[in-house]
């Protein structure tokens, strides 16, 4: 290793910190992209189930949990108090 291949400790630490920061940012971005892809896949599956239930043209004579869950991901139950304020507890 020649003299030109040597860097001082301060330069090394600065470059190391930069690279570590880039790796952390890329790892975070990868996790977010994986989460987004998973959410999109789950949404597509729910839409496919929803479409299948309603394309069958069968009359739903009772509550269909699969159809309901393919449309609704979350239900928030609350009410309105006499004062007009919403109660979401």
C-alpha positions as CSV (number, residue, x, y, z in Angstrom):
1,X,0.0,0.0,0.0
2,X,1.5,3.3,-1.1
3,X,1.5,6.6,0.6
4,X,-1.3,7.9,-1.7
5,X,-3.6,5.1,-0.5
6,X,-3.6,6.2,3.1
7,X,-6.2,8.6,4.6
8,X,-6.1,10.3,7.9
9,X,-8.4,9.2,10.8
10,X,-10.6,12.3,10.5
11,X,-11.3,11.7,6.8
12,X,-11.9,8.0,7.5
13,X,-14.4,8.7,10.2
14,X,-16.2,11.3,8.1
15,X,-16.5,8.9,5.1
16,X,-17.5,6.1,7.4
17,X,-20.3,8.2,9.0
18,X,-21.5,9.2,5.5
19,X,-21.6,5.6,4.3
20,X,-23.3,4.4,7.5
21,X,-25.9,7.2,7.1
22,X,-26.5,6.2,3.5
23,X,-26.9,2.6,4.4
24,X,-29.4,3.5,7.2
25,X,-31.4,5.7,4.9
26,X,-31.5,3.0,2.2
27,X,-32.5,0.4,4.7
28,X,-35.3,2.6,5.9
29,X,-36.4,3.2,2.3
30,X,-36.3,-0.5,1.6
31,X,-38.5,-1.2,4.6
32,X,-41.0,1.4,3.6
33,X,-41.1,0.1,0.0
34,X,-41.7,-3.4,1.3
35,X,-44.4,-2.2,3.5
36,X,-46.0,-0.3,0.7
37,X,-45.8,-3.3,-1.6
38,X,-47.4,-5.5,1.1
39,X,-50.2,-3.0,1.6
40,X,-50.8,-2.9,-2.2
41,X,-50.9,-6.6,-2.5
42,X,-53.3,-6.9,0.5
43,X,-55.5,-4.3,-1.1
44,X,-55.5,-6.1,-4.4
45,X,-56.5,-9.3,-2.7
46,X,-59.4,-7.6,-0.9
47,X,-60.6,-6.0,-4.2
48,X,-60.4,-9.4,-5.9
49,X,-62.5,-11.0,-3.2
50,X,-65.0,-8.1,-3.3
51,X,-65.2,-8.3,-7.1
52,X,-65.7,-12.1,-6.9
53,X,-68.5,-11.9,-4.4
54,X,-70.4,-9.3,-6.4
55,X,-69.7,-10.7,-9.9
56,X,-71.3,-14.0,-8.8
57,X,-74.6,-12.2,-9.1
58,X,-76.0,-14.3,-6.2
59,X,-78.3,-12.5,-3.9
60,X,-76.9,-12.1,-0.5
61,X,-79.6,-13.2,1.9
62,X,-77.6,-12.9,5.0
63,X,-74.5,-11.1,6.2
64,X,-71.4,-12.1,4.3
65,X,-68.3,-11.6,6.5
66,X,-65.9,-12.1,3.6
67,X,-67.6,-9.5,1.5
68,X,-67.8,-7.1,4.4
69,X,-64.1,-7.5,5.3
70,X,-63.1,-7.1,1.6
71,X,-64.7,-3.7,1.6
72,X,-64.1,-2.5,5.2
73,X,-60.6,-2.5,6.7
74,X,-61.6,-0.7,10.0
75,X,-64.7,0.3,11.7
76,X,-64.7,3.2,14.2
77,X,-67.7,3.2,16.5
78,X,-68.6,6.4,18.3
79,X,-71.5,8.7,18.9
80,X,-72.5,12.3,19.3
81,X,-73.0,13.7,22.8
82,X,-75.9,16.1,23.6
83,X,-73.4,19.0,23.3
84,X,-72.7,18.0,19.7
85,X,-69.2,16.8,20.4
86,X,-68.2,13.4,19.0
87,X,-67.5,10.6,21.3
88,X,-65.0,8.2,19.9
89,X,-64.1,6.3,23.0
